[in-house]
Amino acid sequence: MRNARRALLLGVIAAPPAAGQQNPLPHIDAYVEKARREWRVPGIAVSIVKDDSVIFAKGYGTREVGRVAPVDPHTLFAIGSATKAFTTASIAMLAEEGRIAWDDQATKYLPELRISDAWVTREVTLRDLASHRIGLERGDWLWESSPNTREDVLYRMRFLKPFRGFRADYVYSNLAFLAAGQIVAKVSGMIWDEFVRQRIFEPLGMTTSNTSNSALPRDGNVAAHHAEIDGAIQAIPRLNMDAVGPAGSINSNVLDMAQWLRLHLGGGVYRGKRLLRGESIREMQSPQTVIRVGRWLSSPSPVTQMMVPDTHFFLYGLGWFLQDYRGRKILHHAGVVDGMRALVGMIPEEGLGVVVLSNLSPAAIDEAVMLRVFYHYLGGVTRDWSAEMLAGARRLAEQGLAARAEEESRRVKGTSPSLPLSQYVGTYADSAYGPVRIAEGDGGLTIEWGLRVGDLAHWHFDTFRVTWRVARRRTQLVTFTLGSQGTVETLVVPGEREFQRVREAALPGARSRR
């Protein structure tokens, strides 16, 4: 009965204005649809919360290209890293119960956590884990397209290299949030997924939200992931986020996420019931890590170039980005999963929040919509954020094409591998990232890394171009290096590290399962 009443309520919220009634946000409505078409986004959904009411919730476009499957406010999308605030809220709930504290050492609850520096291992706190300041390289390939479990990923964190100093700078880390989620599990006695369901989803009536693709309804109201491939927008496979769940595995819709915003805008109170103390909300929304605006602005992303110029500071709290904008404090967090984007933003002083979910990446339409809503309420000169960001995205795409052309120009033609292809066959391994296997078939060399399989084509000298056998056919260059005896010793993957050639029985970094 309760679910039936809630469904009726949400249906009213999602419905168009009745005859004689005025749409409270007609300009926003038209703006979103125009932006969707210009960005070539198949589907998008938007909800707006103002003064503890969901005043706008609507879907646009289709759940999947080529299908008659309209997006509506109930359509499920991946929210990606917007999940992180659910993990910090979980920690805050346990802290309120006196079972944990933000400044406790993480190893007090998770003794298996190890970082390459023993001092950092001893000193790292829950606050450090939840504010992107532990300084490690990102290491996303530990979980992305990998058979690793959460426990495996946590174990392999100890082999990652420092990227910057501990507490010295902002260094985004999905793995740190995984560790935070594992602490929630250890302290609460239930897995992170179950804690979030019982303590957050259910009290907020987020009955359709879940924490795993395996929980998505088959043939249900679920958006497909999309990417531009060879100039066409195509559906691509879902990325499995389970191994790093506390950092980004939630699937939700704009109506459920609007309830999440109501909790935060209400200072921890939802429909008259307090779920979090006001001081916990303020703690999560308070600065923890400084993000240097100059370095942020140097990013090639049109999003960072457009969002920050009007701000005086840019910070990270506990699961939220913070900045000032037109004299107000804004909190927001994006979520980017391969083929899908999400954005959750709010201005607490105005009782205003926005959720934008879309099924194409990369595309900055969500930031453009959020800023347009904020401008609607804050006043001032209206800017066409969508047009400006789209122009920036196109410049970025042109830069990408130019970079590929430059890479091609540096290719040395007429060279051959130093050895017969059979001499490159073997297993190469790294303590953190595990084994990479090179094999030879009728079509040449192939590569297998975790769940990824690709084909190697000779580029020049001992460098090969890998074309991964995934829908997007991503490519990258890898280089084999020879030792003093003229045999292949390492496989170098730019942006990752060197993989040492090993015997299969002597793979490093294997976690004992006894």
BAMARMAR-505724 format. One line per 5 residues: number of its first residue (from 1); their letters; for each residue x, y, z of C-alpha. Coordinates in nm, 3 decimals. Layout:
BEGIN
NUM	a	X:Y:Z | ...
! end
This chain:
BEGIN
1	mrnar	0.000:0.000:0.000 | 0.284:0.239:0.090 | 0.454:0.170:-0.244 | 0.128:0.221:-0.428 | 0.077:0.563:-0.266
6	ralll	0.436:0.655:-0.345 | 0.395:0.547:-0.708 | 0.085:0.765:-0.735 | 0.273:1.061:-0.586 | 0.568:1.020:-0.821
11	gviaa	0.333:0.988:-1.114 | 0.181:1.325:-1.024 | 0.527:1.481:-0.996 | 0.634:1.341:-1.330 | 0.318:1.435:-1.514
16	ppaag	0.301:1.743:-1.742 | 0.107:2.046:-1.617 | -0.269:2.014:-1.644 | -0.466:2.240:-1.877 | -0.469:2.595:-1.745
21	qqnpl	-0.166:2.536:-1.523 | 0.168:2.694:-1.603 | 0.484:2.488:-1.625 | 0.700:2.637:-1.346 | 1.015:2.601:-1.560
26	phida	0.916:2.631:-1.927 | 1.252:2.772:-2.032 | 1.438:2.488:-1.861 | 1.216:2.232:-2.030 | 1.284:2.367:-2.378
31	yveka	1.652:2.421:-2.299 | 1.708:2.058:-2.200 | 1.549:1.916:-2.512 | 1.741:2.154:-2.739 | 2.067:2.068:-2.563
36	rrewr	1.993:1.696:-2.585 | 1.956:1.717:-2.961 | 2.264:1.933:-3.009 | 2.480:1.700:-2.798 | 2.327:1.394:-2.975
41	vpgia	2.244:1.241:-2.637 | 1.988:0.959:-2.682 | 1.818:1.012:-2.346 | 1.830:1.239:-2.044 | 1.627:1.286:-1.727
46	vsivk	1.618:1.589:-1.497 | 1.468:1.657:-1.155 | 1.472:1.980:-0.956 | 1.414:2.018:-0.583 | 1.318:2.354:-0.436
51	ddsvi	1.229:2.416:-0.072 | 1.181:2.044:0.004 | 0.953:1.981:-0.294 | 1.023:1.804:-0.620 | 0.901:2.077:-0.853
56	fakgy	1.023:1.929:-1.181 | 1.093:1.576:-1.303 | 1.096:1.480:-1.666 | 1.261:1.248:-1.916 | 1.362:1.327:-2.273
61	gtrev	1.460:1.111:-2.568 | 1.506:0.737:-2.569 | 1.660:0.478:-2.340 | 1.841:0.318:-2.634 | 1.904:0.434:-2.989
66	grvap	1.696:0.250:-3.247 | 1.424:0.159:-2.999 | 1.091:0.316:-2.911 | 1.171:0.334:-2.540 | 1.114:0.684:-2.402
71	vdpht	1.304:0.806:-2.099 | 1.080:0.910:-1.810 | 1.151:1.013:-1.448 | 1.151:0.646:-1.344 | 1.422:0.538:-1.593
76	lfaig	1.727:0.391:-1.423 | 2.075:0.523:-1.505 | 2.419:0.455:-1.359 | 2.513:0.744:-1.130 | 2.883:0.652:-1.116
81	satka	3.089:0.854:-0.870 | 2.784:1.032:-0.731 | 2.775:0.708:-0.531 | 3.063:0.837:-0.317 | 2.836:1.062:-0.110
86	fttas	2.630:0.756:-0.013 | 2.947:0.599:0.125 | 3.038:0.908:0.327 | 2.680:0.929:0.457 | 2.712:0.566:0.568
91	iamla	3.029:0.649:0.762 | 2.856:0.950:0.916 | 2.570:0.730:1.038 | 2.813:0.491:1.204 | 3.001:0.785:1.356
96	eegri	2.678:0.916:1.507 | 2.636:0.579:1.675 | 2.983:0.608:1.827 | 3.111:0.307:1.635 | 3.362:0.496:1.424
101	awddq	3.520:0.841:1.386 | 3.639:1.033:1.081 | 3.987:1.079:1.224 | 4.035:0.719:1.335 | 4.316:0.530:1.166
106	atkyl	4.169:0.324:0.884 | 4.365:0.013:0.982 | 4.187:0.012:1.318 | 3.887:-0.127:1.129 | 4.054:-0.260:0.816
111	pelri	4.387:-0.415:0.919 | 4.433:-0.568:0.573 | 4.466:-0.218:0.421 | 4.824:-0.162:0.314 | 4.979:0.127:0.123
116	sdawv	5.330:0.113:-0.024 | 5.460:0.349:0.246 | 5.436:0.196:0.594 | 5.406:0.537:0.761 | 5.112:0.630:0.536
121	trevt	4.951:0.294:0.612 | 4.971:0.371:0.983 | 4.854:0.733:0.957 | 4.580:0.721:0.693 | 4.237:0.801:0.839
126	lrdla	3.881:0.760:0.721 | 3.881:1.133:0.646 | 4.184:1.085:0.420 | 4.017:0.800:0.233 | 3.701:1.005:0.174
131	shrig	3.866:1.328:0.062 | 4.104:1.224:-0.219 | 4.432:1.301:-0.045 | 4.613:0.970:0.003 | 4.829:1.048:-0.301
136	lergd	4.828:0.710:-0.479 | 4.812:0.657:-0.853 | 4.450:0.594:-0.957 | 4.490:0.224:-1.036 | 4.146:0.191:-1.195
141	wlwes	4.260:-0.102:-1.408 | 4.269:-0.305:-1.088 | 3.891:-0.329:-1.114 | 3.789:-0.211:-1.459 | 3.736:-0.510:-1.692
146	spntr	3.902:-0.728:-1.432 | 3.799:-1.049:-1.253 | 3.921:-0.901:-0.923 | 3.683:-0.892:-0.627 | 3.668:-0.606:-0.377
151	edvly	3.902:-0.803:-0.153 | 4.144:-0.858:-0.442 | 4.147:-0.490:-0.534 | 4.203:-0.388:-0.172 | 4.494:-0.632:-0.146
156	rmrfl	4.658:-0.504:-0.465 | 4.640:-0.141:-0.349 | 4.962:-0.200:-0.155 | 5.152:-0.234:-0.482 | 5.041:0.101:-0.626
161	kpfrg	5.296:0.380:-0.646 | 5.262:0.724:-0.488 | 5.155:0.986:-0.739 | 5.184:1.283:-0.504 | 5.266:1.322:-0.137
166	frady	5.029:1.199:0.132 | 4.788:1.483:0.224 | 4.990:1.710:-0.006 | 4.742:1.748:-0.291 | 4.412:1.643:-0.440
171	vysnl	4.451:1.306:-0.618 | 4.122:1.144:-0.714 | 4.096:0.785:-0.591 | 3.816:0.536:-0.646 | 4.016:0.278:-0.453
176	aflaa	4.025:0.490:-0.139 | 3.645:0.500:-0.143 | 3.639:0.124:-0.191 | 3.845:0.096:0.129 | 3.602:0.332:0.304
181	gqiva	3.311:0.112:0.195 | 3.489:-0.198:0.320 | 3.524:-0.026:0.659 | 3.147:0.035:0.659 | 3.105:-0.340:0.604
186	kvsgm	3.348:-0.435:0.881 | 3.195:-0.201:1.139 | 2.828:-0.260:1.055 | 2.850:-0.635:1.001 | 2.675:-0.614:0.664
191	iwdef	2.817:-0.558:0.318 | 2.822:-0.197:0.198 | 2.543:-0.269:-0.052 | 2.308:-0.394:0.219 | 2.393:-0.108:0.454
196	vrqri	2.309:0.149:0.185 | 1.985:-0.032:0.103 | 1.866:-0.059:0.463 | 1.990:0.271:0.604 | 1.949:0.505:0.304
201	feplg	1.742:0.367:0.017 | 1.455:0.231:0.225 | 1.408:0.532:0.459 | 1.413:0.766:0.159 | 1.173:0.552:-0.045
206	mttsn	1.439:0.496:-0.312 | 1.273:0.164:-0.393 | 1.403:0.129:-0.750 | 1.767:0.217:-0.677 | 2.028:-0.057:-0.644
211	tsnsa	2.403:-0.106:-0.613 | 2.480:-0.353:-0.892 | 2.401:-0.414:-1.258 | 2.295:-0.764:-1.154 | 1.999:-0.607:-0.972
216	lprdg	1.872:-0.419:-1.278 | 1.535:-0.545:-1.403 | 1.573:-0.738:-1.725 | 1.388:-0.560:-2.009 | 1.279:-0.299:-1.755
221	nvaah	1.287:0.079:-1.757 | 1.666:0.097:-1.778 | 1.877:0.327:-1.995 | 2.143:0.173:-2.217 | 2.499:0.307:-2.223
226	haeid	2.609:0.484:-2.543 | 2.921:0.618:-2.710 | 3.007:0.775:-3.041 | 3.176:0.514:-3.260 | 3.287:0.602:-3.612
231	gaiqa	3.061:0.905:-3.607 | 2.747:0.719:-3.496 | 2.590:0.701:-3.151 | 2.579:0.333:-3.055 | 2.480:0.130:-2.750
236	iprln	2.777:-0.027:-2.570 | 2.803:-0.295:-2.297 | 2.756:-0.197:-1.934 | 3.066:-0.157:-1.724 | 3.063:-0.380:-1.416
241	mdavg	3.140:-0.160:-1.115 | 3.084:-0.423:-0.844 | 3.452:-0.456:-0.751 | 3.467:-0.086:-0.662 | 3.102:-0.053:-0.558
246	pagsi	3.135:0.208:-0.279 | 3.305:0.440:-0.528 | 3.053:0.419:-0.810 | 2.813:0.126:-0.856 | 2.469:0.274:-0.776
251	nsnvl	2.192:0.278:-1.037 | 1.905:0.518:-0.976 | 1.654:0.754:-1.135 | 1.588:1.125:-1.100 | 1.291:1.079:-0.867
256	dmaqw	1.482:0.860:-0.623 | 1.782:1.093:-0.639 | 1.556:1.389:-0.569 | 1.474:1.229:-0.233 | 1.847:1.200:-0.166
261	lrlhl	1.880:1.573:-0.235 | 1.589:1.651:-0.003 | 1.776:1.477:0.278 | 2.087:1.690:0.228 | 1.901:2.015:0.169
266	gggvy	1.693:1.938:0.478 | 2.000:1.917:0.700 | 1.958:1.542:0.752 | 1.579:1.544:0.794 | 1.351:1.371:0.545
271	rgkrl	0.973:1.406:0.574 | 1.000:1.500:0.937 | 1.231:1.214:1.031 | 1.595:1.275:1.113 | 1.830:1.030:0.938
276	lrges	2.149:1.230:0.990 | 2.243:1.497:1.239 | 2.287:1.849:1.113 | 2.652:1.848:1.219 | 2.711:1.534:1.009
281	iremq	2.566:1.703:0.702 | 2.780:2.011:0.767 | 3.090:1.793:0.809 | 3.035:1.623:0.472 | 2.973:1.961:0.310
286	spqtv	3.282:2.126:0.462 | 3.618:2.168:0.286 | 3.870:1.890:0.339 | 4.107:1.909:0.041 | 4.208:2.214:-0.160
291	irvgr	4.198:2.175:-0.538 | 4.421:2.437:-0.694 | 4.203:2.629:-0.936 | 4.493:2.707:-1.170 | 4.574:2.338:-1.215
296	wlssp	4.206:2.255:-1.251 | 4.168:2.520:-1.523 | 4.464:2.374:-1.713 | 4.259:2.061:-1.778 | 4.158:2.021:-2.143
301	spvtq	3.801:1.934:-2.043 | 3.542:2.191:-2.156 | 3.360:2.125:-1.829 | 3.644:2.236:-1.604 | 3.721:2.530:-1.829
306	mmvpd	3.362:2.653:-1.815 | 3.261:2.582:-1.456 | 3.547:2.740:-1.267 | 3.620:3.092:-1.405 | 3.350:3.256:-1.191
311	thffl	3.467:3.088:-0.871 | 3.721:3.191:-0.608 | 3.784:2.847:-0.460 | 3.747:2.484:-0.553 | 3.752:2.218:-0.282
316	yglgw	3.659:1.863:-0.199 | 3.453:1.779:0.109 | 3.351:1.426:0.206 | 3.192:1.289:-0.110 | 3.116:1.635:-0.255
321	flqdy	3.295:1.900:-0.460 | 3.254:2.254:-0.325 | 3.288:2.590:-0.494 | 3.143:2.940:-0.473 | 2.924:3.055:-0.756
326	rgrki	2.752:3.392:-0.782 | 2.791:3.445:-0.410 | 2.659:3.103:-0.306 | 2.823:2.780:-0.195 | 2.757:2.504:-0.446
331	lhhag	2.798:2.132:-0.380 | 2.803:1.885:-0.664 | 2.940:1.553:-0.777 | 2.945:1.407:-1.124 | 2.945:1.040:-1.212
336	vvdgm	3.098:0.910:-1.533 | 3.061:0.546:-1.626 | 3.163:0.431:-1.973 | 2.868:0.537:-2.189 | 2.674:0.726:-1.920
341	ralvg	2.694:1.045:-1.713 | 2.529:1.180:-1.398 | 2.540:1.501:-1.201 | 2.396:1.585:-0.861 | 2.422:1.948:-0.751
346	mipee	2.274:2.176:-0.489 | 2.281:2.523:-0.336 | 2.185:2.465:0.030 | 2.127:2.836:0.102 | 1.861:2.843:-0.168
351	glgvv	1.704:2.507:-0.085 | 1.779:2.418:-0.447 | 1.901:2.092:-0.597 | 1.933:1.942:-0.944 | 1.981:1.586:-1.072
356	vlsnl	2.075:1.522:-1.435 | 2.118:1.168:-1.569 | 2.212:1.096:-1.932 | 2.310:0.794:-2.139 | 2.605:0.916:-2.345
361	spaai	2.965:0.985:-2.252 | 3.164:1.187:-2.300 | 2.911:1.471:-2.308 | 2.892:1.768:-2.073 | 2.519:1.824:-2.111
366	deavm	2.459:1.756:-1.741 | 2.682:2.045:-1.628 | 2.517:2.275:-1.881 | 2.169:2.188:-1.753 | 2.266:2.227:-1.387
371	lrvfy	2.416:2.571:-1.445 | 2.113:2.681:-1.646 | 1.888:2.586:-1.354 | 2.112:2.770:-1.109 | 2.107:3.080:-1.329
376	hylgg	1.727:3.060:-1.343 | 1.708:3.097:-0.965 | 2.010:3.318:-0.895 | 1.940:3.568:-1.171 | 2.193:3.762:-1.370
381	vtrdw	2.287:3.750:-1.735 | 2.182:3.419:-1.885 | 2.453:3.230:-2.070 | 2.400:2.947:-2.312 | 2.616:2.703:-2.120
386	saeml	2.526:2.418:-2.351 | 2.642:2.600:-2.663 | 2.964:2.714:-2.497 | 3.046:2.371:-2.359 | 2.958:2.202:-2.685
391	agarr	3.198:2.432:-2.866 | 3.464:2.342:-2.609 | 3.394:1.971:-2.655 | 3.432:2.005:-3.030 | 3.764:2.185:-2.985
396	laeqg	3.873:1.903:-2.757 | 3.775:1.646:-3.020 | 3.977:1.837:-3.280 | 4.273:1.838:-3.043 | 4.235:1.462:-3.011
401	laara	4.243:1.419:-3.387 | 4.548:1.644:-3.407 | 4.721:1.438:-3.138 | 4.652:1.119:-3.333 | 4.791:1.280:-3.646
406	eeesr	5.101:1.388:-3.456 | 5.143:1.036:-3.318 | 5.121:0.903:-3.672 | 5.378:1.155:-3.792 | 5.625:1.030:-3.530
411	rvkgt	5.589:0.673:-3.652 | 5.908:0.548:-3.814 | 5.813:0.375:-4.136 | 5.992:0.073:-4.277 | 6.102:-0.081:-3.946
416	spslp	6.049:-0.439:-3.828 | 6.034:-0.604:-3.485 | 6.378:-0.699:-3.349 | 6.275:-1.065:-3.315 | 6.034:-1.312:-3.471
421	lsqyv	5.683:-1.266:-3.331 | 5.705:-1.597:-3.146 | 5.980:-1.449:-2.927 | 5.736:-1.193:-2.781 | 5.491:-1.461:-2.669
426	gtyad	5.476:-1.513:-2.296 | 5.346:-1.381:-1.967 | 5.436:-1.038:-1.832 | 5.329:-0.938:-1.482 | 5.314:-0.658:-1.231
431	saygp	5.245:-0.692:-0.859 | 4.952:-0.451:-0.873 | 4.801:-0.512:-1.213 | 4.861:-0.885:-1.246 | 4.950:-1.082:-1.558
436	vriae	4.938:-0.976:-1.921 | 4.955:-1.265:-2.164 | 5.084:-1.234:-2.519 | 4.994:-1.515:-2.762 | 5.039:-1.576:-3.133
441	gdggl	4.760:-1.677:-3.366 | 4.692:-1.686:-3.737 | 4.637:-1.309:-3.742 | 4.946:-1.218:-3.542 | 4.995:-1.137:-3.175
446	tiewg	4.711:-1.102:-2.927 | 4.704:-0.962:-2.576 | 4.493:-1.068:-2.277 | 4.481:-0.850:-1.966 | 4.214:-0.938:-1.713
451	lrvgd	3.888:-0.956:-1.906 | 4.029:-0.747:-2.190 | 4.146:-0.906:-2.515 | 4.310:-0.716:-2.798 | 4.503:-0.752:-3.121
456	lahwh	4.857:-0.622:-3.170 | 4.969:-0.464:-3.497 | 5.330:-0.364:-3.551 | 5.380:0.012:-3.519 | 5.756:0.061:-3.536
461	fdtfr	6.065:-0.104:-3.390 | 5.938:-0.306:-3.090 | 5.627:-0.094:-3.039 | 5.284:-0.233:-3.126 | 4.939:-0.078:-3.137
466	vtwrv	4.676:-0.266:-2.936 | 4.318:-0.256:-3.060 | 4.098:-0.382:-2.777 | 3.810:-0.608:-2.877 | 3.540:-0.399:-2.717
471	arrrt	3.257:-0.206:-2.874 | 3.455:0.119:-2.880 | 3.767:-0.043:-3.029 | 3.999:0.168:-2.818 | 4.366:0.163:-2.911
476	qlvtf	4.695:0.226:-2.734 | 5.065:0.171:-2.797 | 5.274:-0.079:-2.601 | 5.646:-0.140:-2.624 | 5.857:-0.450:-2.564
481	tlgsq	6.211:-0.397:-2.434 | 6.505:-0.630:-2.482 | 6.772:-0.718:-2.229 | 7.145:-0.747:-2.270 | 7.108:-1.100:-2.406
486	gtvet	6.874:-0.989:-2.682 | 6.563:-1.149:-2.533 | 6.237:-0.974:-2.446 | 6.230:-0.875:-2.079 | 5.951:-0.621:-2.028
491	lvvpg	5.625:-0.495:-2.173 | 5.577:-0.121:-2.121 | 5.219:0.010:-2.110 | 5.232:0.393:-2.114 | 5.033:0.548:-1.833
496	erefq	5.048:0.225:-1.632 | 5.393:0.068:-1.581 | 5.644:-0.193:-1.692 | 5.536:-0.556:-1.683 | 5.824:-0.796:-1.624
501	rvrea	5.839:-1.121:-1.820 | 5.781:-1.412:-1.584 | 5.716:-1.780:-1.576 | 5.342:-1.843:-1.530 | 5.410:-2.028:-1.205
506	alpga	5.598:-1.732:-1.059 | 5.340:-1.454:-1.096 | 5.395:-1.173:-0.841 | 5.128:-1.015:-0.629 | 4.902:-1.318:-0.605
511	rsrr	4.684:-1.310:-0.294 | 4.670:-1.628:-0.091 | 4.318:-1.772:-0.089 | 4.383:-2.033:0.176
! end
